[in-house]
């Protein structure tokens, strides 16, 4: 995906400069070889620490890396091929390589009720002195179900595991960098001001996190993309807030303070595009806190049958804090020549 000619003031100046991430590598486009011994060493060290880390209402970087070693979420498979033109002093020839597709845990997205309560312990300093509350008005939560969540999106430590996989093929270069902030609601004034998003809310009024089927339960509207969610179920409110964050960071020129989580395509590399709610071909969510779970999109299943009180009850956090790995699909081919002629 190529970068646009210009970015909005909010995204470029306020957002990207606010986080000051390290520059991306530009000298190694395309898939990463599996000779990355340093990455494998790092991944092994984190996995070893994973047994010492604690689980439950909070999560550590070691916990996240251990949870990211999920082959079902990775979903690694060949999907096509690439044709390369290779030229040298003895002439030119065509060579081919296999195109692979797999998911990468690009970011850890958290949603939580107040500053200092993010479940990812090492990232609590990003909140600063920002406040927060379960609802807009202490007495309004019980009567209206209006909840408020702060949120963050940070490059997942699980990327180190992906890059360090010791397979005999190839993996794609992730767009994210581990532990780099891409979104922090404490730095984004739009996260608290739904009235300033009236125009975009009307334009996207039909977008929402909703269970399938004509009678599927509504978890929450995607717009306005703020921390306020009209939802009595706390887990669903956190999921809607996380979906809004993913919608922001996987697009350019949004009126929020953030760093776009997008890669550059070309030379046998096809990074993912924008996240679309409910579409597993654009993303999957892996629960990390208060419990670790398998990958799926939010609201993937219809409401439980009569007699089942709450099928998501085990996902509810007593502290109101949640964390997920955001997995996104990549495709790439090993480079076999100077020019990519075609791919399929």
N, C-alpha and C positions, 0 to 999 in steps of 0.2 A: 504494500500500500504506500503510495507516494505521499509525501507531505504537501499540504496545500501551500499556495503562494504566500498566504498570510494567515495569521491567527488572531482571534479577537483579543481585545485588551485584557478582558478578565482572564482568558485562558493563558495567553502568552506571558503577559507582564506580571499580573498578580498571581496566577496559578503556578506556572512553571518556575518562576524565580523564587516563589515562597518555599519550595522544597529543596532546591539546589542539589539535584541528584547527580551522581557521577555520569560522565558522558558514555553513551553506548559505543560498543566496539564497531568500527566501520571497516576494519581491515580483514574481516573474515565473514563475508556474506554467505548465505546459503546454509546447508545443514552442518552441524557440528560433528566431527569424527568422534569415535568412541575411544580414542587414545587419550582422553582427558583424565590422566591419572590424578592430577591435583583435585579435580572436581570429585572423583570417586573417593579420594581420601577424605575430603571434607564431608561428603555424604555419609561415609562409614562412621566418621567420628560423631556426627549428629545423631545417627541411628543408635549408636552405642549409648549416647546420653539419653536417648528417648526412654530407656528403661528406668532411668533415675528421675525423670520428670513426672510431675503429678498431673492428674486428669480431673475432670469435673467442671466446676463453675468457671475455672480459669484455664488458660493454656499457655505453654511456653513455646519458644522457637523449636526446641527439641521435640516437643509433642507434635508440632505441625509437620516437621520433616518426617517423623515416623509415620504419621497418618497419610502423608503424601505417597508412600510406597504402596499404592493401591493399583494393581494391574487392571482392575475393572474400570477405574476412573481413567487410567492411561489409554486404554482401548487402542493399542498399537496394531496397525495393519497396513499391508500394501494396498494401494488404491489405483495405481496406474504406472506410467513411466515417462521418461524424458529422453529426448534426442539431442545430443550435443555435437557441435562441429569442432573438431580438434585439428589444428594446423601446425606444422613444423617445417623444418628445412627439407624434409622428404615428401612434403605434400599435405593434403588434408584428408581426414577420414571422419566417418560418423561413428559415434559411440552412444550407448544407451545406459540408463540407470533407472532403478526402480523408484517410483514415487511412493512415499509413506505418509500416512496420516496418523496423528496421535494427539491426545489432549495434554495440556500443560497447566499445572496449578499456578496461574499467573499472579494471583493476588489473594491475600487474606482480607476478607471484608468483615468488619465487626459492626455491630449495632448494640447500643447500651444506653442506659437511662441518664447518666450524669458523668461529669468530668471525673477522671480517675478510676472509672469502673469498667473500662474496656477489658474484656476477658484475656486479651493478649498482654501479659504482664509487662514484657519489655517495651511495649509501645505506649504505656500510660503517660509518659512525659510529653507526648505530642499534644495532649489536651490543654496544657498550660493551666490557666485559671478559668477556663471557660466553664460555664454553668450547665445546668440541665435539670430536667424533671421528668417524671413519668407522664405527666399530662400538663396541658396549658391551663393552669389553675389547680390548686391542690384538691379542690372539691369536685372537679369536673370529670375526673377519670371514671368514677363509679357510675355516674349518671349518663355520660355521653360516650365513653370508650375512646376519647381522644388521647392518644399516647404520643410521647415525644421521645425520639432516639437520636443520640449523637452517633456518628459513624466515621469509620476510617477504611481506607484501602491501601494496603502495604504489600510490596513485592513479597511473594511467599518464599520461605526457606525451602519449600519443596522443589523449587527450581534446581537447586544443587543436586537433588536426587535424580531428576530427569537428565541433567547434563552428565551425570556420572554413571548412568546405566551402562553395563558392560555387555552389550549385544554385538552381534557380528554385522550390524547394518549401519543405520545412521539415525540421528535425532535432529529435529529442527531447532533453530535458534530462537529462544523465547524473546518476546518483546519486553518483558519485565526484568527488573534487576532485583534480586533478593534484598529485603529489608529497606528498600527505597520507598518513601511515601508517595502515593499518587493522589490520595485524597484524605483530607482531615476536616471534618465539619467545623472544628474550632476556628479554622482559617477562612471559612466560606460564609459570608453574611447572608447569601441567598438561601442557605439551609434553614434559616429561621424566618424568612419573609415570603410566605406564599402569596401575599397580595401583589408582589412585584412580578409574579409569574403568570398573571391572568391570561396574557396573550398566548403563551405556549400551552397553558392548561386547556384552553378552548380548542387549540389546534390538535391536541392529542387526547381529547376527552374520552375516546374509546379504548385507550391503552390501559391495561390493568393486569394485576396478578389474580387470575381466576381459575378455579377448578374446571376441568373439561365438562362438556355437556351443556344442554340448554338450561339445566337447573344447577349448574356448578356454582359453588359458593364463592363469593367475591372476597378476596383477601385484602385488596386495597387498590386504589387508583395509582397509576404510575406518576401522574402529574397532579398537583405541583410537586416537584422533586425537592421536598423539604423533609425535616425530621418528624413532622406531625402526621400521624396515621390514625384514621378513624377505624379502630378495630379493638374489640373486647379481648380477643385472644392475643396474649403477649408475644408468643412465638411468631404468629402470622404478621404482627406489626413489625417485629424485627426483620422478618424476611422481606417485607415490602420496602423497608428502609434500605436494606442491602441491595435489592433489585434496582432501586433508584440510583444508588451509588454506581453500580455496574453500568447502568445506562449512561451516566455522565462520563465516566472515565474512558469508555470505549468509543467515544465520539470526539471530534474536534469542534472548536469554536462554540462551546456551550457557555452560557452565562453563569458560570460557577468558577470558583477558585480551585484549580486542580492541575494535574499533569496528565496529558493524554496517555493512555496505556495502549499504544498502537505501534506496530512494527512496519518495516519497509519491505515491500515485495520486490522480487527480481532475483536473477541468478539462481533459479531453482528453489526459491523460498516463497511460500504463500502463507503469511501470518493471518490470524483471524480478523474479521471485521467487527462491526458493532454487535453488542449483545442485544438479543430480542427476547423479551419475556416469554416463557413457555416453550421456546424452541431449543431442543437439545443439540441441534446442529450448529448452534452459535455459542453454547456454554452449558456447563453443569455445575451444580453446587454440592459440595461435600461438607456436611456438618462437622465442626471441630469442638465446639463448646455450646451447651453444657455436656454434650456427648458426641463421640465420633460416629459417623454413619457413612452410608454409601452415596454415590453420586446420582443426582437427578435434578430436574428443574423444579422450581417451586410450584406448588399446587398441581403436581403431576397427576394426582388421582382424585377421583370424585369424592364427595362427602361419604362418610361411612354409613353403612346400612342402619336401619332402625335398631335400637338396642345398644349400639356402641356410643358411649358417652363422649369420648374425645380421643381419636386415633393419634393425635399429635401431643397428647398430654405428657409423654415422656420427654418431649423436646423442650418443654417450658423450663426456663431458668428461674430459680428463686430470686436471683439478683437482677433479672431483666436484661442480662447481657448475653450476646450470642456471637459466634464466630463461624465463618465458612471459608473453605478454599474455593476460589472461583477458577474452574478448569475451562480452558478454551481450546478449540481444535486448530492444529497447524498441519500444513502439508509441505513436503520438501523432497528434493532429489539430490543425491550425491553429485557433485560437479565432476564431469568427465571431459570437459573441453572448454575452449574460450567462449563459445557462444551457445546459448540455448536456442535450438532451432524450433522445437515443438514439444508439447507435453500433452498427456491424455490421462 
